């Protein structure tokens, strides 16, 4: 489970950075079904793209920790889930969006529970690794 957590956290990080930079570079053109939404929406979309790239960097920071902090995974997953809930509100208020947005909502609502479940897996594995004296969890007492 710890390996699955590490892979998912890295995948989330790189995906969010790439998607965010894509939105910064393309503006309205990066949003399926948006067409020409005007300068205000383009400006907002590029800003949000930069914010999403920063969110991805937070995932990558978490992936570099040993062990990956469960609290960080839970907080980042909660933010992702909130985005999916926002899509549900939009669906209720305005009706169904372009099909790709629905696919994204499924990911944003389905992946966070998996990440919440996996979040503590590396922290739980860390004490067992330390007891064996292997890896970055090696006890300083063994060096005496």
N, C-alpha and C positions, 0 to 999 in steps of 0.2 A: 504494500500500500504506500510505503514511503516513496518508492520509485515512481509510482503513478502520480503522487502529489507533485514531485519535483518536475516531472514532464509536463503536467497540466499547468503549473505555475509558470514555467518557462514559455509554454505555448501561449498562455494568456498574455504574458508580457510582450513577446515579439509580435503577436497579432495586434494588440492594442496600439503599439508604437507604429506599426505599418499602416493600420487603418487611419490612425490620427494624422500621420504625415500625408497620406493619400488625400484626406479631406483638406488639409492645409494647402496642398498643391493644386487641387482641382476645384475647390469651393462647391458651388451648386451642382456641378457636373458629377461629383462623387456620390450624390444622393439619388438612388434609383427612383424614377417617377417624379422627381422634383421639377424638372424642366428649368425654365427661367424664372426663378423665384425672386429676383431682384437683388440690388446691392445690399440691403439690410440683412436679408437671410444669408447671402453669401458671406458677409462679414461675420455674422454670428456663427455660421458653419465652420469657417476657417478657425475662429477662436476656439470653438468646441473641439475641433480636430487637434489643435495644439494641446488642449486640456486632456484629451483622450490619449495622446502620445505620452504626456506626463503620467497619466494613470498607468499606462503600460510600463513606464520606467519604475514605478512603485512595485509592480509585480516582479520586474527583473531584479530589483533590490532584494525583495523577499527571497527570490530564487537563489541568490548568492549567499544567503545566511546558512549557517550550519548549526543546529537544525533550522529548517524553515519555520519561522514563528507562526504558530497557530493563530494568534491574535491578529496578525497582519493579514493572513489568508481570509479569516472570517470578516474582517473589516472591508477588504477589497471585494470579497464576494458579495457582501451586503450592498455595496455601492452598485455592483453589476446587477444584482437582483432588483434594486430600486429602479434602474433603467428599464428593465423588463416590465415592472409594474407601471411605469410611466407610459410604456407602449400600450398596455392594457387600458389605461385611462383614455388615451387617445383613440383607441379602437371603440370604446364605449361612447365617447363624445362625438367623434367624427366619422365613424365607420371604418371599414377595413382599408388599410393602406396597400401599396404595391406589394406583391407577393414576397419579395425578398425581405421586406421589413417584418413580415409575419414569421419568416424563417429565423430572422435574428431574434425576435421575441421568444421563440421556442428555446433557443440557445440561452438567452439571458434569464429565462425562468427555470430552465432545466439544469444548467451547469452549477449554479450556486449550491443547491443541496448536496451535490456530489462533493464539491470543494469543502463545504462545512463538515461533511462526514470525514473526509481525508485530512482535514487541517491539522489535527494533532499527531498524525502518523509518524512524522520524523522526530518530534519531541518525545514520543513514547519509545521510539527505537534508540534514541541517543543514550540513555542510561545503560542499555544492554551492550551497546558498542563500547562504551567507556569501560565497562567491567572486563571486556575482553582485551582492552589495551590497544585497540586498533583505531586508525583514522584520527580525525581532528578532535575526537572526544577523549583522547588518551589522558589519563590522570597524571598531573605533575608529580605525584608521590612516587610513581613508577620510575622517575628519573633520579631518585635519590640513591 
